[in-house]
Amino acid sequence: MSENWSEPEVEAVVSDYLQMLLLERNGIPFNKAENNRLLRNIVTTRTRGSVERKHQNISAVLLELGYPYIDGYKPLGNYQEMLGRVVRERLEALGELDAVLLNEVQQTVEVAAVNNIVAIQVAPPERKDRKNALYERTVSAPPRPCRRNFIEMESRNRSLGLAGEQLALAFEHRRLWEAGERRLAEKIEHVSLTQGDGLGYDIHSFEVDGRDRFIEVKTTRFGLWTPFFASRNEVRVSEDREEEYQVYRVFGFEKAPQFFALRGSLRKSCLLDATEYAAVPR
């Protein structure tokens, strides 16, 4: 069995993945295991595990192109150059998916209803997993960008950002209340509203011993591995206030919101990829 997939095999697995992604973004249930079994009737020399890994490779390509990935297929780099090309070509031909995503990222969002607010925090991804998920590839550069970057477009949805901040405020209030620090809970300030968004963080909260906790909230409807965007000011403040600074990465917002916290300098907790430059004529 050849290690590298042939183009017909890649075409088949990419088509299968994108159809599942379209179902997921439309809220239509499907069975990943059954899809895997049916796909192996086409790519007959591939095992269940190899198909699973190829789906994970596609997740990594999609994130690099600015698209969400299927929940449960953790992005995995180190993919064939051919795979990146085929994914981009199929995306450009699949107008229905673009239409669904465009509507989704532009929708007005309300605060998510959560039954147990203190249970929404999860551990951040392990550093080794974060690196391997997106930054190892066999090609020298990611595939040529598509027409739209839906992850970037979603990051500009102000109603989504505000809803995520309100969720984080509710979590912080309950965290301190349950710790018996009701006085501190009442002092929490939503500074992005009261003082503007130039401070480099959205919420001024507190540790249970009274020390400051400065929280920047980044919210997405998409999966845990979805990249977020940080301004130069946010990176600088995360370094200047390293002991007090945290990013709350809220993900899966509308269905089942959760978040993980990244503490301290963003240069230390994240792999930063420059996406814009301030250009001045020479």
N, C-alpha and C positions, 0 to 999 in steps of 0.2 A: 504494500500500500504506500503510495507516494505521500511524503510529509506535506508538501505544498498542494493545496487544492487546485484543481483545474478551473478554468473560467466557467464552464457550465455548472460545476458544483457551487462555485461562489455565487453565480447568478441565482441559483435555486435557494441557497440559504439566506441571501440578502432579501430576496422577494418574500420568503417566509417570515423573516424577522419584521420587515416593514409592515406587512399585513397584520401581524400581531400588535405592533406598536399603534397602528391605526385603531384597532379594536380597543386597546387599553385607553387611549386618549379619548375615545368616544364612550368610555365606561361600559363596554361590552365584555363580559367575562369570556375567558378562553382557557384551555388546558395546555400548559407548556409541555408537559410530558407526552401528551397525545400528539402535539405538533411535532415534537422531536421524533416520535415513532414514525409518523407519516412521512416526514422529510427523509428519513433513512430508507424509504422505499424508492427515493430518487437518487440519493447519494449512497448507493448501496455498499460501498467499501468503507464507510465511515461509522465509527462507534457512537453510542449515545454521548459519551464523554467528549469526543472530538467535535460533535455538533454543538454541544453546550459551550465549549471553549470558543468556537467560531462565533456563536451568538455574543459571547462576552467581548470578543474582538470588535464586533460590529458596534457594540455599546460604546467602546472607546472612540471609534471613528466618528460616531454621531456626536459625542460631546465635543470633539475637536471642530466639528462643523457647525456647532451651535444648536444642535437638536437634543431633545431629551432622549433617554434610553428606557428600555423596558425594565420595570421594577423586578428585581430578582436576578437580572443578568449583570452582575458586577463588571464594570469596564475592565478590560484586560488588553494591555498594549502588546507590542512585539508581533504585529500583524503583517500580512503580505501587502506589498504596494498595490497589487491588483485589487485587493479588498477595498482599500480606500477609494480607488477610482470607480469601482462598480457601485459602491454605496452612494457616492456623489451623483453618478449618472442616474441611478434609480430614484433618488430624491428629486432630482430636477424633472423627472417624468411623472412623479406622483403628486399631482396638484391637490388632490383631496386631502392628503396629510398636511400640507402647508396651510390649507384653508382652515382645517380644524385647529391647528396650533396657533395660527394668527388670531383666531377668535378667542382662544383660551388665554393667551398671554395679554390680551387687551381688555379682558373682562374686568368689571369692577368687582372687588373682593370684599367680603365682610369678615368680621372676626369669627374664627372657627369655634364651634361648640366643642368643649372638651369636658368629659365627665370627671377625670381625675388629673387636675393640672400638674400636680407634683410628679406624676409618673411619665411626663413627656420627655424628660431629659434622658439621653442615652450617652454611652461612652463614644468619644470621637473615634474615627477610623484609625487603626494603627498606622504609624508613620511608614512602615515598610509596605503596607497595603496601598496607602495613598500614592506612594512613588510608583509601584509596579502597575497600578491601575491605569495610569494615563501617560506616563512619561517614558516608557520603553517601547520602541518601535523599530522595525527593520528598515524603514525608509528614512531619508534624511530630513524630510519636512512633512507636515500634515497635508492631507488632500487639499486641493484648491477650494477656498470657501464657497458656499452656496449663496443664493441670492439673499437669504435672510439668516440672521443669527437670533434664533428664538430665545435662547438663554439670556442674551444681552437685552433683547426687547422686553422680556419679562422683568428684568432687573429695574427697568424704568417705570414699571407699573406702580404708581404712587399709592393706590389703594391697597395693593398687596403688601407693600412695604409698611404702611401704617398698620394694617391688620396684624402683621407679624410682630411689630413693636408692641401692640396692645396685648397680644398673647404673652410676650415676654414680661410685660408689666404685671400681668395677672400672676404669672409664675413667681416672679420676684416677691410680690406682695404676700402670696401664700407661703413661700419658703420662709420668709422672716416671721410671719404670723405664727406658723407652726413651731418655729424655734423659740417662741416666746418673746420675740423682739418686735412687739407691736408698734412701739414708738418709732423704731427705724423704718418699719413698713410704711408708716404714714408719711415719712419724709422722702420716699422715693419720688424722683422727678423725671418726667418725660421731657428731657431737655431739647430734643429735636423739635418739639412743639413750643415749649416755653421760651427757649433761647435761640432757636434757629438750628440749622443743620451744619454749621461750620465748626463745631467743637471736635468732630472726629468720632463721636459716639452719640447714641440715641437716648440712653437711660443712665441716670445717676442713681445707683442703688448702693447697698451696703453689705459688708460681711456681718456675721452675727456678733463680732466683737467691735463693730462700729467703723471699721476701716472702709474706705471708699471702694466701690465696684463700678467701673465705667463699662457700659455694655453697648456694643454696636451690633445691631440685629440685621441679619441677611436672610431673606425669606424666598423660598421657591415652592411651587406646587410639585416640582419634579423630585427625583430621587436623591438619596444621601450623597451620591458621588458627583452631583451637579456642581460645577465650579461657580464661585461667586466673584463679584467685582469689588475691589477695594480702591478707594481714592488714594492719591499720594499723601493727603492730609491724614487719612485714617491709618496708613502705614506709619507715618511719622509719630502720631499720637500713641500708637500701640508700642512704639519704642520708648518714647518719653515717659509714659506711664505704665511701664511694663509690669510692675507689681500689681496694678489695679485693673488693667485692661482685659476685657474678654470679648470675643465675638461669639454671639449665639447664632449658629447656623440652623435655621428652621427649615425643614424639608417635608415633603408630602403634605403641604399645608391644608388643602381643602378636604382631603379624604381622612387622613389620620395624622395630624401634625405631631412631629417630634422635633427635638433639637439636640445638638451637641455643642459644647463650649470649647473654644480654642483660647487658651490663656496666654497673655503676654504678647511679645513682638510677633507680628505677622510674618516677618522675615524668618523667624525661627519655627513657627508653627505651620507655615504654608510654603509651597513652591510657587513663587510669584513669577508670572509671565507678563511682560510688558505688552500691552495691547494698543496704547496710544502714546504719541509723542507731542510735546509742545514744540512747534517748528517756527523758527525765526529766520528770515532770509539772511544769507551771508552778506 
